[in-house]
Amino acid sequence: MTQFQVIANGNVFGIYEAEDEQQARDLCAQDAGYDNEADMVERLERASEMECVSGEVWHAWEDGCDEVEFFLPDGANPVDEGARALGVDVSEALNVRRA
C-alpha cells in the first residue's frame, strides 16, 4: 500500500493508504458521503478536481518543542519539508523522522 495525499481546489482533503491513486480518490469521496469518485462526479454533475500525490507521513520538531506531522511527497527533501511544516529555517535544532 502507498500513502497518497488527496488535494482538490487547493485544499488537502486527507492522506489515504491505497493500492493506487484511483483507490485513494475513491476513499476520499467515500469520506465525503459518496460511493466513490464516479458517484461524486455523477451527483455533482461536474468533473472531479481531485489530485493525488504519493509520499509518506513524517514528523518534525525543534529541540524542546512539540512535534508536527507533515506529508513528504516522493522525492522531496525531508529536512526542507520539515522546516517548512514548522515554519522555521533549517538548523541544527531541527529534527525529522518517519512517522
C-alpha positions in Angstrom: 0.0 0.0 0.0 1.1 3.5 -0.7 0.2 6.7 1.1 -1.4 9.4 -1.1 -2.3 13.0 -0.2 -5.6 13.9 -1.9 -5.9 17.6 -2.9 -8.8 19.4 -4.7 -9.4 23.1 -5.2 -6.1 23.9 -3.5 -7.2 22.1 -0.3 -5.8 19.0 1.3 -8.6 16.5 2.0 -6.5 13.9 3.6 -3.9 11.2 3.4 -5.1 7.8 2.3 -3.3 4.4 2.2 -4.3 2.8 -1.0 -3.2 0.5 -3.8 -3.2 3.3 -6.4 -4.3 6.9 -7.0 -7.9 5.9 -8.1 -8.5 4.0 -4.9 -7.2 7.0 -2.8 -9.6 9.3 -4.7 -12.5 6.8 -4.1 -11.7 6.6 -0.4 -11.7 10.4 -0.2 -15.1 10.6 -2.0 -16.4 7.9 0.4 -15.4 10.1 3.3 -17.5 12.9 1.8 -20.5 10.6 1.6 -20.3 9.3 -1.9 -20.0 5.7 -3.1 -16.7 6.5 -5.0 -15.3 9.3 -7.2 -17.5 8.3 -10.2 -20.6 8.6 -8.0 -19.4 12.1 -6.8 -18.9 13.2 -10.4 -22.4 12.0 -11.4 -24.2 13.5 -8.4 -22.4 16.9 -8.6 -22.7 16.9 -12.4 -19.1 18.2 -12.8 -15.7 16.8 -13.3 -13.6 15.7 -10.3 -10.8 18.1 -9.4 -9.1 15.6 -7.0 -5.4 15.0 -7.5 -3.1 12.6 -5.6 0.5 13.0 -4.5 2.3 9.9 -3.3 4.7 10.1 -0.4 5.0 9.4 3.4 3.9 10.9 6.7 6.9 12.3 8.7 7.3 14.2 11.9 9.4 17.3 12.5 10.3 19.2 15.7 12.9 21.5 17.1 14.7 20.6 20.3 12.5 21.3 23.2 9.3 21.8 21.1 6.3 19.7 20.2 6.3 17.6 17.0 4.2 18.3 14.0 3.2 15.8 11.4 3.7 16.6 7.7 3.4 14.8 4.4 6.6 14.3 2.4 6.0 13.9 -1.3 8.1 11.3 -3.0 11.5 12.7 -4.0 11.2 15.7 -1.6 13.9 16.6 1.0 12.6 15.7 4.5 14.7 18.4 6.2 13.4 21.1 3.9 9.8 20.0 4.1 10.1 19.5 7.9 11.4 23.1 8.3 8.5 24.3 6.0 6.0 22.4 8.2 7.3 24.1 11.3 7.7 27.5 9.7 11.4 27.7 10.6 14.7 27.7 8.8 16.8 24.6 8.6 19.1 24.5 11.7 20.9 22.1 14.0 17.9 22.2 16.3 15.6 20.7 13.6 14.8 17.0 13.8 12.8 14.9 11.3 11.7 11.2 11.3 9.3 8.9 9.5 6.0 8.5 11.3 
